[in-house]
Amino acid sequence: MRRLLILGILTLLISNSLLGKKIQAYNLKLLSVELNDNESGGFDNKLTELNLINPYYYDDIVSVAWSLEPTHLKMDLMNKSNKNLKLIWDELTYICTDNISQRMIHTGRMVVDLEEEQLPTTVVKNSMISDCIVPIKNLKWRANPVSGSWAFDYLFCKEESVDGTEIRVLLPIEIDSKRYEYLFHFKVEKNAQKLRVENTQLSLKKFKNL
C-alpha cells in the first residue's frame, strides 16, 4: 500500500513537471488609447484559442497586438507608415494597478544593468517588431553558489486582488523627430480557468498552447 502511495505521488510530480504548473489566468481588455492626450484609432479585443483576450489597436501609423502572459506583456508592433519609426524603449512606462509608474525593460536586449539606458529600435516602414516587456520591479537577481541569473516574477502575485483593476502602458515612438505618445488603458479581468505555463528560452513564463 505504501509503495502504491509513493508511486502515485511520484507519478503526479512527474506529470506536473512535464505538463507544466497551472496558474490563474487573466484577461487583458483594452478600454481606450490616447495619442498625445487625445483618444485615437480603433481597437478590438480578440479571443484566442485559449479563451483569453488579446487586445489589438490600429491607426494610420501603427498597429499593436498585445497578450498578457504570466510574467510579461507580449507586444507585436507593425509600422504601417511610409517612414521609419523609432521605438523609445527607455521611456516605456508601466502604470500598475495601484497607479505607480514603473520603468520597463524589453527582453530583446541583454540584461546586465537595470539602470543602463535602453537604446531605441528602428522599425523600418511596413515592417514589424515582436518583443516582450517587463516592469523593472519584476526582474530579480537570483544568486547561486556559482554565479547567479535573472529571474522574472509573475506580473500579479497570488495574494494580489487584481480582478476589475486597470493598468496602463505608455508607448513612445518618434518619426522624423516628431514624437507620438500612445497611452494604452487596460482592464484586468479574472478568467474562469487556470492554465498551464511553460518556460521560454529567456526564462519568461507563457501560457501553454492546447
Stockholm file with secondary structure:
# STOCKHOLM 1.0

chainA/1-210         MRRLLILGILTLLISNSLLGKKIQAYNLKLLSVELNDNESGGFDNKLTELNLINPYYYDDIVSVAWSLEPTHLKMDLMNKSNKNLKLIWDELTYICTDNISQRMIHTGRMVVDLEEEQLPTTVVKNSMISDCIVPIKNLKWRANPVSGSWAFDYLFCKEESVDGTEIRVLLPIEIDSKRYEYLFHFKVEKNAQKLRVENTQLSLKKFKNL
#=GR chainA/1-210 SS CHHHHHHHHHHHHHHHHHHCCEEEEEEEEEEEEEETTEECSEEEEEECTTSCEEEEEECSSEEEEEEECSSCEEEEEEECSSSCEEECGGGCEEECTTSCEEEEEETTSCCSCTTSCCCCEEECTTCEEEEEEEEGGGEEEEECSSCEEEEECCSSCTTCCCTTCEEEEEEEEEETTEEEEEEEEEEEEEEEEEEEEEECTTSCEEECCC
#=GC SS_cons         CHHHHHHHHHHHHHHHHHHCCEEEEEEEEEEEEEETTEECSEEEEEECTTSCEEEEEECSSEEEEEEECSSCEEEEEEECSSSCEEECGGGCEEECTTSCEEEEEETTSCCSCTTSCCCCEEECTTCEEEEEEEEGGGEEEEECSSCEEEEECCSSCTTCCCTTCEEEEEEEEEETTEEEEEEEEEEEEEEEEEEEEEECTTSCEEECCC
//
